[in-house]
Amino acid sequence: MDETADNAWLNARLGNAIDVWVDRTLNRPQLGYDPAQAYGMDANGNLYQLGQTNSQVVAQVNSTKGGNNNLLLLVLIVGAIVMVAK
């Protein structure tokens, strides 16, 4: 790699800035049924009220993404098999 120390430092700072933006913008707390009450989600998928990270809210989290991901994975696998078979 042909990087100088200054270039590596700048890339690290840029990566940190992107991480902060993703955390604050894309991973912002999700709203429950009551728009006045905001909820957050920890790494294990547990919901909690903002400001009360030690108290867990019992809630069922339904994900609508599962079917689409499985279909995409299936299409990619079939495509790879077809490419290898040729």
C-alpha positions as a Python dict, from the first residue, in 0.01 Angstrom:
ca = {
    (1, 'M'): (0, 0, 0),
    (2, 'D'): (121, 342, -83),
    (3, 'E'): (-21, 544, 206),
    (4, 'T'): (154, 808, 406),
    (5, 'A'): (96, 854, 777),
    (6, 'D'): (-109, 1170, 711),
    (7, 'N'): (-330, 991, 460),
    (8, 'A'): (-393, 702, 700),
    (9, 'W'): (-481, 945, 979),
    (10, 'L'): (-723, 1130, 750),
    (11, 'N'): (-888, 802, 644),
    (12, 'A'): (-926, 697, 1008),
    (13, 'R'): (-1089, 1030, 1097),
    (14, 'L'): (-1322, 1001, 799),
    (15, 'G'): (-1418, 647, 906),
    (16, 'N'): (-1493, 768, 1258),
    (17, 'A'): (-1708, 1050, 1121),
    (18, 'I'): (-1904, 803, 906),
    (19, 'D'): (-1954, 574, 1209),
    (20, 'V'): (-2090, 864, 1415),
    (21, 'W'): (-2325, 965, 1133),
    (22, 'V'): (-2456, 608, 1097),
    (23, 'D'): (-2510, 577, 1473),
    (24, 'R'): (-2695, 909, 1499),
    (25, 'T'): (-2893, 900, 1175),
    (26, 'L'): (-2953, 545, 1057),
    (27, 'N'): (-2955, 371, 1397),
    (28, 'R'): (-3170, 632, 1569),
    (29, 'P'): (-3423, 513, 1827),
    (30, 'Q'): (-3737, 359, 1688),
    (31, 'L'): (-4079, 488, 1783),
    (32, 'G'): (-4335, 256, 1936),
    (33, 'Y'): (-4711, 288, 1907),
    (34, 'D'): (-4711, 603, 2119),
    (35, 'P'): (-4522, 866, 1917),
    (36, 'A'): (-4450, 1064, 2235),
    (37, 'Q'): (-4257, 772, 2387),
    (38, 'A'): (-3935, 672, 2212),
    (39, 'Y'): (-3782, 327, 2248),
    (40, 'G'): (-3433, 205, 2174),
    (41, 'M'): (-3308, -140, 2085),
    (42, 'D'): (-2988, -294, 2221),
    (43, 'A'): (-2755, -533, 2040),
    (44, 'N'): (-2957, -837, 2156),
    (45, 'G'): (-3285, -702, 2018),
    (46, 'N'): (-3430, -603, 2357),
    (47, 'L'): (-3643, -289, 2364),
    (48, 'Y'): (-3598, -25, 2633),
    (49, 'Q'): (-3738, 321, 2698),
    (50, 'L'): (-3489, 593, 2622),
    (51, 'G'): (-3312, 710, 2935),
    (52, 'Q'): (-3379, 379, 3112),
    (53, 'T'): (-3132, 133, 2966),
    (54, 'N'): (-3153, -100, 3268),
    (55, 'S'): (-3529, -156, 3248),
    (56, 'Q'): (-3639, -386, 2970),
    (57, 'V'): (-3975, -345, 2797),
    (58, 'V'): (-4139, -676, 2716),
    (59, 'A'): (-4237, -655, 2351),
    (60, 'Q'): (-4256, -877, 2050),
    (61, 'V'): (-4037, -746, 1770),
    (62, 'N'): (-4160, -855, 1430),
    (63, 'S'): (-3916, -837, 1143),
    (64, 'T'): (-4054, -811, 792),
    (65, 'K'): (-3713, -845, 630),
    (66, 'G'): (-3665, -1220, 672),
    (67, 'G'): (-3851, -1339, 363),
    (68, 'N'): (-3679, -1101, 124),
    (69, 'N'): (-3333, -1189, 254),
    (70, 'N'): (-3399, -1560, 213),
    (71, 'L'): (-3527, -1509, -141),
    (72, 'L'): (-3223, -1300, -232),
    (73, 'L'): (-2988, -1560, -86),
    (74, 'L'): (-3164, -1834, -282),
    (75, 'V'): (-3137, -1635, -607),
    (76, 'L'): (-2766, -1572, -544),
    (77, 'I'): (-2698, -1941, -477),
    (78, 'V'): (-2887, -2052, -788),
    (79, 'G'): (-2703, -1789, -993),
    (80, 'A'): (-2367, -1908, -861),
    (81, 'I'): (-2451, -2269, -947),
    (82, 'V'): (-2553, -2169, -1300),
    (83, 'M'): (-2232, -1966, -1345),
    (84, 'V'): (-2015, -2253, -1222),
    (85, 'A'): (-2199, -2509, -1436),
    (86, 'K'): (-2125, -2315, -1754),
}
